[in-house]
Amino acid sequence: MMKIIAFVGMPASGKSEASRIAAEMDIPVIIMGDVIRKEVLKRGLEPNDSNTGMVATDLRKCEGMDAVARRCVSQIRETGSELVVVDGVRGIAEVECFRQEFGKGFILISIYAPLEVRFSRVQKRGRSDDMNSIDGLRQRDERELSWGMGEAIEASNVEIENSFTLETFRKDVNDVLNNYLKSNSEK
Ligand SMILES: Nc1ncnc2c1ncn2[C@@H]1O[C@H](COP(=O)(O)OP(=O)(O)OP(=O)(O)O)[C@@H](O)[C@H]1O
């Protein structure tokens, strides 16, 4: 059975870090945001932050909350890989779409780190769209939750805590992914 693993979690919980670990293990990673960037280019727009946000909202309005997930399904199948990681699941509608498509082969992993820990990491990350106060991060959390992130986290099959060192996290993610790689090769 084809296995699809997706990471979900609050902003700066460590999802990109987890996907990077998968890529290092030579597992194909499908980035949901790329679907939106592709659509931005198709519409002849400049791929900046505001256009990306606008197109993401528009796609969901026109085609439903699972629009981006549905566009990813064919890309996932085209990899021809038995194990694929999907980066960027944000809402329960997307989880339902993948569950419907891949059944028990879809595995959702939530990543958890407390607000204060995430904020200190955001400050170190210094990404242009990052917030510069803990209230800013709290507002970002609220926005994500209002789009169904809370339900998606609740629907996860496994939780990985990322409150410790990066080394510990990398080992934990590696162990979980290896488990699924192994259970694939046993069949
Ligand atoms: N255990 C850790 N110790 C120290 N730094 C960490 C740890 N885990 C992640 N980080 C760092 O914290 C920052 C946030 O992590 P990352 O970008 O992976 O989060 P994300 O969930 O993808 O965030 P977003 O939802 O905002 O895109 C990154 O700079 C990452 O390298």
The ligand as a MOL file (V3000), in Angstrom:
LIG
                    3D

  0  0  0     0  0            999 V3000
M  V30 BEGIN CTAB
M  V30 COUNTS 31 33 0 0 0
M  V30 BEGIN ATOM
M  V30 1 N 14.2860 21.4700 18.3140 0
M  V30 2 C 14.6800 22.6190 17.7730 0
M  V30 3 N 15.6630 23.3330 18.3610 0
M  V30 4 C 16.0550 24.5040 17.8420 0
M  V30 5 N 15.5620 25.0710 16.7310 0
M  V30 6 C 14.5860 24.4180 16.1000 0
M  V30 7 C 14.0840 23.1580 16.5700 0
M  V30 8 N 13.1000 22.7490 15.7210 0
M  V30 9 C 12.9980 23.6940 14.7740 0
M  V30 10 N 13.8720 24.7010 14.9860 0
M  V30 11 C 14.0390 25.9260 14.1840 0
M  V30 12 O 12.8720 26.6990 14.4400 0
M  V30 13 C 12.4640 27.3880 13.2650 0
M  V30 14 C 11.0210 26.9750 12.9500 0
M  V30 15 O 10.9900 25.6320 12.4700 0
M  V30 16 P 10.3350 25.3000 11.0340 0
M  V30 17 O 10.6510 26.3780 10.0540 0
M  V30 18 O 10.7010 23.9080 10.7100 0
M  V30 19 O 8.8020 25.3940 11.4630 0
M  V30 20 P 7.4810 25.2770 10.5610 0
M  V30 21 O 6.5200 24.4930 11.3830 0
M  V30 22 O 7.8340 24.7840 9.2230 0
M  V30 23 O 7.0480 26.7980 10.5250 0
M  V30 24 P 5.9320 27.6110 9.6480 0
M  V30 25 O 4.6150 26.9640 9.9320 0
M  V30 26 O 5.9840 28.9890 10.2160 0
M  V30 27 O 6.3770 27.5240 8.2310 0
M  V30 28 C 13.4560 27.0160 12.1710 0
M  V30 29 O 14.4370 28.0070 12.0780 0
M  V30 30 C 14.0430 25.7020 12.6940 0
M  V30 31 O 15.3380 25.4610 12.2030 0
M  V30 END ATOM
M  V30 BEGIN BOND
M  V30 1 1 1 2
M  V30 2 1 2 3
M  V30 3 2 2 7
M  V30 4 2 3 4
M  V30 5 1 4 5
M  V30 6 2 5 6
M  V30 7 1 6 7
M  V30 8 1 6 10
M  V30 9 1 7 8
M  V30 10 2 8 9
M  V30 11 1 9 10
M  V30 12 1 10 11
M  V30 13 1 11 12
M  V30 14 1 11 30
M  V30 15 1 12 13
M  V30 16 1 13 14
M  V30 17 1 13 28
M  V30 18 1 14 15
M  V30 19 1 15 16
M  V30 20 2 16 17
M  V30 21 1 16 18
M  V30 22 1 16 19
M  V30 23 1 19 20
M  V30 24 2 20 21
M  V30 25 1 20 22
M  V30 26 1 20 23
M  V30 27 1 23 24
M  V30 28 2 24 25
M  V30 29 1 24 26
M  V30 30 1 24 27
M  V30 31 1 28 29
M  V30 32 1 28 30
M  V30 33 1 30 31
M  V30 END BOND
M  V30 END CTAB
M  END
